[in-house]
Amino acid sequence: MEKAAQCVFPRLDTDKYFEDTEYSSEITKLVEMNIGGFCIFNGNPERAEQMIHTLQAHAKTPLLICADFENGLPMRFTEGTDFPHALGMGKLSHESVFKIAQAIAKEAAGIGIRWNLAPVADVNTNIDNPVINIRSFGENPEEVAQHVKSYIEGTQVEKVMACAKHFPGHGDTSKDSHIELPSINHKYDRLSYIEFEPFREAVKTNTASIMIGHLNVPALDSSGTPSSLSSKIVNILREDFKYRGIIVTDALDMKSITNTYNSETASIMALKAGCDIALMPEHPESSILAIAESAEKDNDFHEKIDIAARRIILYKRKFGLIPQYQLLEEGKNLFMNHSKMALKYAYDIIEKHGDTTLYPIAENINFAGFGIVNNDKSFRAASRFFTMLAQATENDCDFAYINTQINADELKEMQKGIKDADLIIFTLFYKGIDIEHRASEIESVNKIVEELGKDKKKILILFGNPYIKDYLNSDLIVLTYSDSFSSLAASVVLMTGREEAMNY
């Protein structure tokens, strides 16, 4: 039972742990069952650190806590240094990527998180990819591979495990595996040449772990079994790549799995396929019981569980959790130290296309700003950007937030409010846009920009997907490759000419 529990890593919600006593009791029970660790979400770093300390005190075997901190702690927490996304990092030097990964690892280790589920090693060859997109280092397999190498090295130098994901490669998909099972229909030779290259480099770099994605890849397994549950695909890592580190599934509570398999079946299939860790099954306790029961009846499976549990313990020892868990450094004290580094890198990443005389904004220019938003997150980001811009300039300016469903009458009303503006700044926060809606969304954005910017100079800042640049119309288009706080701030620096903010 305890070996089976080592192979299961449930979801752990920080806020819920402190606010729901029934939930916290369930988590404590899993710890008492000798759970291997947790994947953490939500809350702030201080609360997370407090929770981790409490759970470690109950643990018979020190817990390995993981999280998705691809571009920093704010990917999952309310605080921490928010570095540019990977597509932006892909424009930086390998040394810079190493330093970013190292900074993220220091902050994670400082609150007790010793496994960063990053870097994304997918080659983003499909501009319509709705889920990878700016999370990838780029479109060239060799360049992606070298950035993956740097990220792994920067992470693991701080005694934090890295995780190359999502094998065999999630870059050329037009579907989101959180919602349905995507298919990769390339032949083996193409997969080997492009998709596999960053993972080969990750293996050479001794990455502590590799995550298997939820993908249907007929060239590798014609049965239709998701790659995360397929022994044929796991064996490519073990036998062809000679990989001996931890293999973990992508989250088993994603619909690409739950649409077909229940929690217990998916967990057993993943471990039978050769994965070491079943990540975030919907029902962790029943999954552990089902794994243990199945192992008792199947000697081969029992041996796989034994090997997986031993490997997990080995990596806990290699990364300093065994014989005793302890904090490496107060990571939260580093947040301010790293923020200027993040700003500098975000500024270095920015690209300008068009009339570069429009920035910095002259003091005698009246301007207006429109955040084109499509969800709550993009609204918050747009609000943050324009608030910072207003604070950094003394110009007369008005800001508003609109979506692409705005009608002609509403546009006319807005035109009246900006009649005295000489310059209009538009911000756009798209990441992936699915192919079915891309054309209509871009058409709507162009209509908004054209109508509100009629007879005025126009700047369009893309905080995210750069692949749509060539379909948009504006006097100046600014690419940031990211909607992180550092990228918002860097854009304000660009617009206002306050480069002195980056001196440190």
N, C-alpha and C positions, 0 to 999 in steps of 0.2 A: 504493500500500500504506500509506504513512504517513498519508495523509488518511483512509483507511478506519479505521486504528487510532485516530485522534483521536476517532472517533465511537463507540467502544466503551469502556465503563467497567465492568470486572469487579469481582466481590466480592474483598475483601482481608481476610483473617483475621489479626489482629495476633499472637495466640498461635501460630498455625500457622506464621507466617513465621519466628518465632524458634526453633521446636521441630522443624521439618521442613525439612531442607536441600534436598530435592527440590522442595518447594513454593516455597521462597524463590528457587530457581533459575528456576522457571517464571515467577514474578512479575518477576524481573529481566529475563528474556527478553522479556516483554510490554513492559516499559519500553523496552528496546532496539528494539522494533518501533515505537516512538513512540505508545504507548497514550495516550489523552487524559487518563485519570485512573482513580481507583479509588473504590469505595464500601466504607468501612471498618467492621469489626465486631470486637468482643471485645478483651480485654486491658485495660491501664490507660493513662492518658494519657501517662505518661513513655515507655512502650515504643512507643506509637503515634508519638509525636514523634520518637523515635530512628529508627524504621522509615521515616517520611516523609522525614527528612533524608537517609537512605541512598539511598532511591529517587530523590529529587530530584537527587542528585549524579550519578546515571546517566542522567538524562532529557535528551534533546536539546531537547525543548519542555517547559517546566515543567508538572508534573502538577497537575491540579485534583482535589483529594481531597474527597469528599463523605461524609456520614453522616446517619442519621436521629437528629437531636437535638431532637425535637419539644418535649419538656419538660426538656431538658438532656442533658449528656454521659452520665449513668448509663443512658440508654435503650440505649446500646451499649457503654459502658465500665464498669469497676468503680468509678470515681471521678468527681468533678465535682459540681456543684450540681444536686440533684434537685428541680426546681420542680414545682408541681402540674400535672396534665394539663390539656389545653386546655379541657375542659368546666368545670373549675374556673376557669381563666383567663377564661372567658366571663362570669363573675360579677364580674370586676374592671373597673376603668376602662380606657379605651383607653391612657391614659398608663402604667398599670401593666403592661399587656401589652407596650407598647413597651420598658419597662425590663427586663422578663424576657427578651424576645428579644435585646435588646442585651447583657445579661449572658451569655446562652448563646453569642452570637456572639463575644464577647471570649474566652471560654474555648476555643471551637473554634479561633479564629484563633491563639491562643497556642500551640497544638500543631501548627499547619500545616494545619488543615482550613478551607477557604475556601468551602465550599458546604454549607449546612444544608438537607436535604431536608424543609423545613417552611416554612410552616404547612399543616396540613390545612385545606382550604377546603370540605370536604364539609358539607352541612347535614344534621344527624342527625335526619331526620324519622321514622325507623323505630326504635322502642324495642327491637326484636328484632335490631338490627344486631350481628352477632357480631365485627366487625373494626374498625369506626370508633368508635362509642359514645363513651367518654370522651375520645377523641382529637379530637373535633369541638368547636368553640366553642359549639355549641348548635343549636337547632331553628328559629330565626328567621333567614331569609336575609339581611335587612338588618343585623341585629346581628352575625351571623357575618362578613359582608363587612367591617364596620368593624374587627373584631378582626383579621381577616386583613390589612387595611391596616396596622394598628399593628404587627403582628408583622413584616411585610415591612420596614417603615421602620426598626424597631429593629434588625433583622438587617443590613440593607444599609448603615446608617450606620457600621458597623464594618468595611466592606470585605469582608463575607461575603455570598455570594449566597443569596437566599431561593428557595424553590420551592413554589408553590401546588399542592396535590394533592388529589384524584385526578380530574382532568377526564375526562368531563363531569359527575361527581358520584357518589360512592360512598355517600352517606348513607342512601338508601332501599333497602338491600339486606338480605336475610335469609341470604345466603350469604357465605362468606369466600373472596376471590379467591386467597388462598394455597393453597386446596384445590380449588376449582372455579370455573367462570366464572359470576358472578352476572348476572342480567338486570334491567334497568331498563325497565319497561313503560309508562312515562308518555308522553303525547303531547308534541310539541315545545313547545306553549305552556306547559305545566306545567314542563318542563325549563328553559325560558328564564326563567320567573318565579322559580323557587326554586333549582334546582341551579346555573344559570349565574351568578347574581348575585354570589357571592363571587369568582368567577374574573374577571368583568368589572371588579370593583374592584381585583383583583390586577394586571390589565393597566394600569389607570389609574395604579396606584401604581408602575409600572415594575418589577415583579418580574423578577428576572434569568431565572427559569425557571418552567415549568409542567410538572407531571408528568401524563401520560395514564394513567388506570387501565385495568385489564383488565376490561372490562364489555361485555355484550351489550346494545345499546341500539337496538331495532328502529326507533324513530322517527327515528333519525339515520342508521342503516345497516341496511337490512333483510336484508343478506346473512348475518348472524350472525358476521361478522368481529369479533374483539375490538377495542374502541375504540383500544387502543394500536397496532394494526396497520392501522387504517382511515384511508384518505386522506380520506374524507368527514368524519370526525370531527375529524381534525387540521386540515382546511381551515376548520372553524368558527372555530378560533383564529386562523388566518392571514388568512382572508378576511373573516369577519364581525366578529371582535374586533380585527382589524388588529394582531395581536400579532407582534412582531419579535424577541422574546427566544428563549432556548433552550427547546426542547420535548424532554422526556426521557420514555422509557417507564417504567412501573413495572417492578419486577424481572422479567426474562424467565425466571428460574429458578423462578417460581411455577407451581403445578400448573394454574392456569387457562390457562396457555400451553403448558407441557410435556406436558399430557395430549393435545394435538393437534398441536403443531408441534415440530420439532427446533430446536436452537439456531441453526443457520445460517439456516434458513428464516425463523424469527421475527425474527432480526436484520435480514435483508434486507427483509422485509415492513415492519418498523417504519420503516426509513430510506426506503424507497420511498414510504411513506405520508406522509412529510414530517417525521417526528421527526428531531431532530439527534443524539440519543444513544440507543444501545441499552444499557440498563442491566442489568448482571449476567446476560448469557447464560451458560448452563451451560458452554459450551466456547468461551471467548473467542478463543483463537488460531485455531481452525478457522473461527470466525465472521468474524474479520478477513479471513482468506484468501478465504472465500466472498464477502464483500462486495466485496473488491477485484476478484475474478474476474468477478463479475456486472457491476460498473461498467465493466470493460474491454469488455464485450460490448454495453453499453446506454448510449448517449450521454446520454439523459435522466437515467438513474440516476447516471452519472458527474458530471453537473452538480449533482445534488442532494447528492452526497457532498462536492463542492467547496464548495458553499454552506454546508453544515452544518459542515465543518471550519473554514471562515473565521469562521463565527459563534462557534464554540467558542473560537478564538484571540482574537477580538474581546473576548469576555467575560473571558478570562484577562487580557487587557491592562487592561480596565476595572476589574477588581478586584485589580490590582496584582501578578499573578503573572508577567507579562511587562513589562519585559525580563528580570527576574531574580527568582526566588523568594526570599523572606526572611520570617522570623517577624515578626509585628506586635507581639506582646507575650507575656510569659510567662503564658499563660492559667492554668496550674496554680496560680500564686501568688494567683489571684483566688478560688479555691474557698472559702476561709474568709470572704472579704469578702462573697461572695454568699449564704452559707448563712443568715445572719440575715434577709436580704431575702426569701429563699424561705420561711422560717418565718413571717414576718409575713404574707405574701400567703396562705399556706396557712391560717393562722388566720382571716384575714378572710373566706375562702371558706366556712368551716364553717357549716352550717345545723343548727338543733336543732328537733325536732318532738316535742312531748309534754311530759313532766314535767321542766321545767328545774331543779327543786329538787334533782335527783339529782346534779348536779355543782356545784362541785367536790366530790369525795368527802370526806366528813367524816372527821376523824382517828379517831373512835371506831367507824367502820363496818368490819366485816369483809366482804371481797368476794372473789369468784372470777372468773376469766376463762377464756373458751373461744374459741379461734380456730377458726372453721369454715373448713376449707381444702379445696381441690380439686386442688391440684397443688403441685409443689416450690416454685414462686415464691411462692405464697400462704402456704405454710408458713414460708418464710424471713421474709416480711413480718410475719406474725403473731408469730413468735418475736421479731423486732426490736421490735415494738410493746410486747409484754408485758414484755420485758426492760427497756425504757426506763421503762415504767409502774412496775415494781417498784423501780427505782432512784430514782424521783421521789416515792415515797410510803413512809411508815413503817407503813402498815396491814398487818394480817395478810391475806395473800392467797395463793391457789393458782391455777395456770394449767395448762391442758391444751389439746390440739389434736385435733380430731375432724373427720370428714367425714360427708357425708349418708348414707353407707351403714351408719352405726352402728346396731346392733340394740337391741331393747328391754332385753335383759339387761345390755348394756354401759351403757346409759343409767341403769339402776337402780344399778349399781355406782358410777357417777360421782356420782349423787345422794347416796350415803352420804358421799362425800368432801367434799361442800360443805354438809353439814347445818347448820353453824354460820355460814354466810355470810348476810349481810343483803341483799347486792346482787350481781347477776351481770352481767358485761360480756361481750357477744358481739361478735366481729368477723367481718365478711364481706368477701370479696375478689373477688367476681364483677365482671367487666367486661361483655362481651357474653355473653348466654345465648341459645343458639339456641332458636327457638320450640318445637321438638319436646320439649325437656327443661325448659323454664322452669317450667311448672306443677308438675311432679313435684319439681323442686329446691326451689322455694319452699315447697311442702307439707312437704318434709323439714326445711327450715330452721325453719319454724314449729313443727313437732313437737318438734324439739330444744330450741328456746327455751322452749316451753310446759312440757316435761317437766323440764328442768334448772332452770327458773326458777319452778317451782310455789311459790306462797306467798311469793315473794321479788320485790323490785324488779328490773327488767331494763333494761339499756341495750344497744342494738344499734348498732354503728358500721359504716356502709357505706363501705369503702375502695374505691370504684369506682362501679359502675352505680347511679345514683340513681333510675332509672325503676322499680325494683322496690319502692320504699319503701311504696307504698300497698297492697302485697300482704302485707306483713310485720307481725307483731304484737309490740309491745314497749312498755313504759312510756315510754321515750325512744328516739327514733331520731336518730342523728347522721349527717349527710351530709358527706363530705369531698371527693367528686368525684375522688378520686385515691388511688393506693396508693404515691405517691412518699415518699421519706424525710421530706421537709418536711411532708407531710400526716400521717404517722405521729406525728412530733414535735409538730405543732400539736394533735393529738388528746390527747396526753399533757398538754400545757399546759392544755387545756380541762378534762380530768378532774381535774387536781391544783390548778388555780387558780394556776399559776406564770407569770402573764403577764409578770413581770419578765424572763423569758428573752428576750422580744422587744424589749427596750429596747436601742437602738444609735444 
